[in-house]
Amino acid sequence: MSKINRRTFATASAALVFAPYIARADKKYDPGVTDKEIKLGHTNPYSGPPSAYGTIGKAIGAYWQMVNDKGGINGRKVNFITYDDGYSPPKTVEMVRKLVENDQVFAIYQLLGTPTNTVVQKYLNQKKVPQLFVATGASKWGDPKHFPWTMGWQPDYATEAAIYAKHIMANHPNAKVAVLYQNDDSGKDYLNGFLAGFGKDKDKFLVKTVSYEITDPTVDSQIIQLKDSGADVFFIHATPKAAAQAIRKAADIGWKPVRYLVNVAASVAAVLQPAGFDNSKGIITAEYLKDATDPQWASYPDFKEWQAWMKKYLPDANPADSGNVYGYAVSATMQDCLTRCGDDLTRANLMKQAASMHNLEVPMLLPGIKINTSPTDFYPIQAVRLAKFDGEKWALFGDVLSNESS
């Protein structure tokens, strides 16, 4: 296993193993829990510029429907309450307060977006409400000392970007690198990680960085600026709509650099197909989940179960949209934590279980990747593999890249 010199990554494999339920004599409940129900709160941009991420919220809802159809968690049905915040931080504040104070949810789960999670992080920590497995890879979600009620899930952006930088230095030692990034905390996290990956050589490699706003109708002018810099390597941080625009515009103006695309925009259905498969061929990304378009997983039990779930619970959804894989895998992680809580369904115990995952294997993680946490390590997934788009699917290459000791 290759190592990247930064703190954030894990190890290895895939197929969910739930801890056995141990009955307790005394039941302990916090708000949002009864003998029959567990309420989880969530917001997602079902509308607005990043509405492609709405797939994740729908997939999560479908997952809990499956769990409930099988009897729930230790006999309790999951009531998943999700609201549309349009990726607008003020709206997120309004919706999260509603979830906590009116709906009385047990925990906030999988709230999507870096700016949207940021504006409610202090509030939720002051209220001692779990903000679990947030749908963003900003590195600040792994800070149990200052925010003990907030935990990430996916590999953090800064480490992912550092891996791309290391790959560029190893394979394109004379590269001139241009960067497109979203002008918010997530984009700056990626940019800083990218710079950290180049280390003392950052000025040698980096020739141009240009940002865009989430509300920009297109990123065409930014792509023209980046091409004019003379760069022959292009690092793309963007949400799905802007990422597809960037790939297509670069092709339209005849710019053919080596391209690296962040994982959060690596959906075949939501990004590469709109950009054009021919235009997308050769793009490199970092993967930690099985790609639903890759036939090599067809015989894997977890993949077969995922396919059956898609057919039953999301029959009209696009299997090529990676949001459906993501929503399934992260929900399996939450199911494991809730199951291990048993009848001690207090918020403190939920956080204790979330911080006690050891080599957990959940469905749809790549072989070689497992989930590990501790009271001082709030980064559940800390490993990736690189993949290149071959014109039809992502093709994995190289070793699992990790930053954890074994």
C-alpha positions in Angstrom: 0.0 0.0 0.0 1.4 3.4 -0.9 1.5 6.2 1.7 0.8 9.9 1.3 2.3 12.1 3.9 -0.8 13.5 5.5 -3.0 12.2 8.3 -6.2 11.4 6.5 -6.8 7.8 5.0 -7.7 4.1 5.9 -7.3 0.5 4.6 -9.2 -2.3 2.9 -12.5 -4.3 1.5 -16.3 -4.4 1.3 -19.4 -6.2 2.7 -21.4 -5.0 5.6 -20.9 -6.7 9.0 -23.3 -5.5 11.7 -22.5 -6.0 15.4 -24.9 -8.3 17.2 -27.7 -6.6 19.1 -27.2 -7.0 22.9 -30.4 -6.5 24.9 -30.2 -4.1 27.8 -32.4 -4.1 30.8 -32.7 -0.3 30.9 -33.7 1.7 27.8 -32.1 5.1 27.5 -33.6 7.6 25.0 -32.8 11.1 23.9 -35.2 13.3 21.8 -36.1 11.6 18.5 -36.3 8.1 19.9 -39.1 5.9 21.1 -39.7 2.2 21.4 -40.9 2.3 17.8 -39.0 5.1 16.0 -35.7 6.8 15.4 -35.8 10.3 13.8 -32.9 11.4 11.6 -32.8 14.9 10.1 -31.2 15.9 6.8 -31.0 18.7 4.3 -30.0 18.5 0.6 -29.9 20.7 -2.5 -32.9 19.2 -4.3 -33.0 22.5 -6.2 -30.5 25.2 -7.1 -27.1 24.9 -9.0 -25.9 21.7 -7.3 -29.3 20.0 -7.5 -27.5 17.0 -9.1 -26.7 16.0 -5.5 -30.4 15.5 -4.9 -29.8 11.9 -6.0 -28.0 11.3 -2.7 -30.9 12.4 -0.6 -33.3 10.3 -2.6 -31.0 7.3 -2.3 -30.7 7.7 1.5 -34.5 7.8 1.8 -34.7 4.6 -0.3 -32.2 2.9 1.9 -34.1 3.6 5.1 -37.3 2.4 3.4 -35.5 -0.9 2.8 -34.3 -1.1 6.4 -37.8 -0.4 7.7 -39.3 -3.0 5.4 -36.9 -5.5 7.0 -38.1 -4.6 10.5 -36.1 -1.5 11.2 -33.2 -1.2 13.7 -33.6 -3.3 16.8 -37.4 -3.1 16.1 -37.5 0.6 15.6 -38.4 2.2 12.2 -36.2 5.0 10.9 -38.1 8.2 10.2 -35.8 10.0 7.8 -36.9 13.7 7.5 -35.2 15.6 4.6 -35.7 19.2 3.5 -34.5 21.1 0.4 -32.0 23.9 1.4 -31.1 24.7 -2.2 -27.4 24.8 -1.0 -28.2 28.1 0.6 -26.5 28.5 4.0 -29.3 30.8 5.5 -31.9 28.2 4.4 -29.8 25.4 5.9 -29.8 27.3 9.3 -33.6 27.6 9.1 -34.1 23.9 8.1 -31.7 22.5 10.7 -33.3 24.6 13.5 -36.6 23.2 12.4 -35.3 19.7 12.5 -33.8 20.0 15.9 -36.4 22.2 17.7 -39.7 21.3 15.9 -39.2 17.8 14.5 -37.0 16.8 17.5 -34.7 14.6 15.5 -32.2 12.3 17.2 -29.3 13.4 15.0 -28.5 15.4 11.9 -27.2 12.9 9.3 -25.5 13.4 5.9 -26.3 17.1 5.6 -24.8 18.0 2.3 -22.3 20.8 1.5 -19.3 22.5 3.1 -20.8 26.0 3.5 -24.1 24.6 4.6 -22.6 22.3 7.3 -20.3 25.1 8.4 -23.1 27.5 9.3 -24.8 25.0 11.6 -21.7 23.3 13.1 -21.4 25.5 16.2 -25.2 25.4 16.8 -25.3 21.6 16.7 -22.3 21.2 18.9 -23.7 23.7 21.5 -27.0 21.7 21.4 -25.0 18.4 21.6 -26.8 17.0 18.6 -24.8 14.6 16.4 -23.8 16.0 13.0 -22.8 12.7 11.6 -21.2 11.6 8.4 -21.5 15.0 6.7 -21.7 14.9 2.9 -18.5 16.9 2.4 -14.8 16.1 2.6 -13.6 19.3 4.1 -10.8 18.5 6.5 -12.3 20.5 9.4 -15.0 17.8 10.0 -12.3 15.7 11.8 -11.8 18.0 14.8 -13.1 16.1 17.9 -11.3 18.4 20.3 -13.2 21.5 19.2 -16.3 19.9 17.6 -17.0 16.5 19.3 -20.5 16.2 17.8 -19.4 16.5 14.2 -17.9 13.7 12.0 -17.1 13.4 8.4 -17.3 10.2 6.3 -15.6 10.4 2.9 -11.9 11.0 2.3 -11.0 14.6 3.0 -10.5 17.0 0.1 -7.0 18.2 1.1 -5.6 14.7 1.1 -7.3 13.8 -2.1 -5.8 16.9 -3.8 -2.4 16.1 -2.3 -2.5 12.7 -4.0 -3.2 14.3 -7.4 -0.2 16.6 -6.8 2.0 13.6 -6.0 0.8 11.8 -9.1 1.5 14.8 -11.3 5.1 15.2 -9.9 5.8 11.5 -10.4 4.4 11.3 -13.9 4.6 14.8 -15.3 7.8 16.3 -13.8 7.8 19.3 -16.1 4.1 20.0 -15.9 2.6 23.5 -16.0 -0.6 23.1 -13.8 -3.8 25.2 -13.9 -6.5 24.9 -11.3 -10.2 25.7 -11.3 -11.8 25.8 -7.9 -15.1 26.8 -6.3 -14.8 30.0 -4.3 -15.8 28.6 -0.9 -14.3 26.5 1.9 -14.4 23.3 -0.1 -12.6 24.8 -3.0 -10.0 26.4 -0.7 -9.5 23.1 1.0 -8.8 21.4 -2.3 -6.5 24.2 -3.4 -4.5 24.2 -0.1 -4.2 20.4 -0.2 -3.0 20.6 -3.8 -0.3 23.2 -2.8 0.7 21.1 0.2 1.1 18.1 -2.1 3.6 20.0 -4.3 5.4 21.2 -1.2 8.5 23.3 -1.9 7.9 22.8 -5.7 4.5 24.4 -5.8 5.8 27.6 -7.6 7.5 25.4 -10.2 4.4 23.5 -11.1 1.5 25.9 -10.5 1.0 28.5 -13.2 -2.6 29.7 -12.8 -5.5 29.4 -10.4 -9.0 30.7 -11.2 -12.1 30.5 -9.0 -15.8 30.5 -9.8 -18.9 31.2 -7.8 -21.6 28.5 -7.3 -24.1 30.9 -8.8 -22.1 31.6 -12.0 -24.2 30.4 -15.0 -21.1 29.0 -16.7 -17.3 28.7 -16.2 -16.5 29.4 -19.8 -14.4 32.6 -19.1 -12.4 30.8 -16.4 -11.5 27.9 -18.8 -10.3 30.4 -21.4 -8.1 32.1 -18.8 -6.7 28.8 -17.7 -5.9 27.7 -21.3 -4.2 31.0 -22.0 -1.8 30.3 -19.1 -0.1 27.7 -21.2 -0.9 24.9 -18.7 -0.7 21.3 -19.9 -2.2 19.8 -16.7 -5.7 20.9 -15.5 -7.1 20.2 -12.0 -10.8 20.6 -11.7 -12.6 21.2 -8.5 -16.3 21.9 -9.1 -19.8 20.7 -8.4 -21.3 18.5 -11.2 -22.9 21.2 -13.4 -19.7 23.4 -13.5 -17.5 20.3 -13.8 -19.4 19.2 -16.9 -19.2 22.7 -18.3 -15.4 22.9 -17.7 -14.7 19.6 -19.4 -16.9 20.5 -22.4 -15.5 24.0 -22.8 -11.9 22.8 -22.7 -12.7 20.4 -25.5 -14.6 23.1 -27.5 -11.6 25.5 -27.5 -9.1 22.7 -28.4 -7.4 22.6 -25.0 -6.1 19.1 -24.3 -4.3 19.0 -21.0 -3.9 16.1 -18.7 -7.0 16.4 -16.4 -7.6 15.5 -12.8 -11.3 15.7 -11.6 -12.3 15.7 -7.9 -14.2 12.7 -6.6 -17.3 14.7 -5.7 -17.8 15.5 -9.4 -16.8 12.1 -10.8 -20.3 10.8 -11.6 -20.5 9.2 -15.0 -24.2 10.1 -15.3 -24.2 13.6 -13.8 -20.9 14.9 -15.2 -19.1 12.9 -17.8 -22.2 12.0 -19.9 -23.3 15.7 -20.1 -19.7 16.7 -20.9 -19.5 14.1 -23.6 -17.8 10.7 -23.2 -15.2 11.5 -25.9 -14.4 14.8 -24.2 -14.0 13.0 -20.8 -11.8 10.2 -21.9 -8.5 10.1 -20.0 -9.6 12.1 -17.0 -8.1 10.9 -13.7 -10.0 10.9 -10.3 -9.7 9.2 -6.9 -12.2 6.5 -6.0 -13.2 4.8 -2.8 -16.6 3.3 -3.9 -17.4 0.7 -6.5 -18.3 2.3 -9.9 -21.7 1.0 -10.9 -20.7 1.2 -14.6 -17.7 -1.1 -14.1 -18.5 -4.8 -15.0 -15.7 -6.2 -12.9 -18.0 -5.9 -9.8 -20.9 -7.8 -11.3 -20.1 -11.0 -9.4 -19.6 -9.4 -6.0 -22.4 -10.1 -3.4 -22.6 -6.5 -2.2 -22.9 -5.3 -5.8 -25.7 -7.7 -6.6 -27.6 -6.6 -3.4 -27.1 -3.0 -4.4 -28.5 -3.7 -7.9 -31.6 -5.5 -6.4 -32.1 -2.6 -4.1 -32.0 -0.1 -7.0 -34.5 -2.1 -8.9 -36.9 -2.4 -6.0 -36.6 1.0 -4.3 -35.3 3.4 -7.1 -36.6 1.8 -10.3 -36.5 5.1 -12.2 -33.1 6.2 -11.0 -29.9 6.1 -13.2 -27.6 3.4 -12.0 -24.7 5.3 -13.5 -25.2 8.1 -11.0 -22.6 7.6 -8.3 -24.9 9.4 -5.8 -26.9 6.2 -5.6 -23.8 4.2 -4.5 -22.7 6.9 -2.1 -26.1 7.2 -0.4 -26.3 3.4 0.0 -22.8 3.0 1.5 -23.0 5.9 3.9 -26.4 4.8 5.2 -25.0 1.3 5.8 -22.4 3.0 8.0 -25.1 4.8 10.0 -27.1 1.6 10.3 -24.2 -0.1 11.8 -23.7 2.7 14.4 -27.4 2.8 15.3 -27.6 -1.0 15.6 -24.6 -1.1 18.0 -26.4 1.5 20.2 -28.8 -1.2 21.2 -31.4 0.3 23.7 -28.9 3.1 24.8 -30.2 5.5 22.1 -28.7 8.6 23.6 -26.9 11.1 21.5 -23.7 10.6 23.5 -23.8 6.9 22.9 -24.4 7.4 19.2 -21.2 9.5 19.0 -19.4 6.9 21.0 -20.3 4.2 18.5 -19.4 6.4 15.6 -16.0 6.9 17.1 -15.5 3.2 17.7 -15.5 1.7 14.2 -12.7 -0.8 13.6 -12.1 -2.2 10.2 -15.7 -1.9 9.4 -16.7 -3.2 5.9 -19.7 -1.7 4.3 -21.3 -2.5 1.0 -19.9 -0.8 -2.1 -16.5 0.3 -0.7 -13.6 -0.7 -2.9 -11.7 -3.8 -1.9 -8.8 -2.7 0.2 -10.7 0.0 2.0 -12.3 -0.2 5.4 -13.7 2.3 7.9 -11.8 3.1 11.1 -12.4 5.7 13.8 -11.4 6.5 17.3 -12.1 9.2 19.9 -9.3 11.1 18.4 -9.8 10.1 14.7 -13.0 11.4 13.1 -12.0 10.6 9.6 -13.9 7.3 8.8 -12.6 6.6 5.2 -9.0 7.4 4.7 -8.0 5.5 1.6 -8.5 5.8 -2.2 -7.4 4.3 -5.5 -6.8 6.4 -8.6 -9.0 5.7 -11.7 -8.9 6.9 -15.3 -12.1 7.3 -17.5 -11.7 5.0 -20.6 -14.6 6.5 -22.5 -17.2 4.3 -20.9 -16.3 3.7 -17.3 -13.7 4.5 -14.6 -10.8 2.0 -14.8 -8.8 1.6 -11.6 -5.0 1.6 -11.6 -2.2 1.5 -9.0 -2.3 0.7 -5.3 -4.6 1.7 -2.5 -3.2 5.0 -1.3 -3.4 5.5 2.4 -2.1 7.7 5.2 -2.8 5.4 8.1 -0.5 3.0 9.7 -1.7 -0.6 9.6 
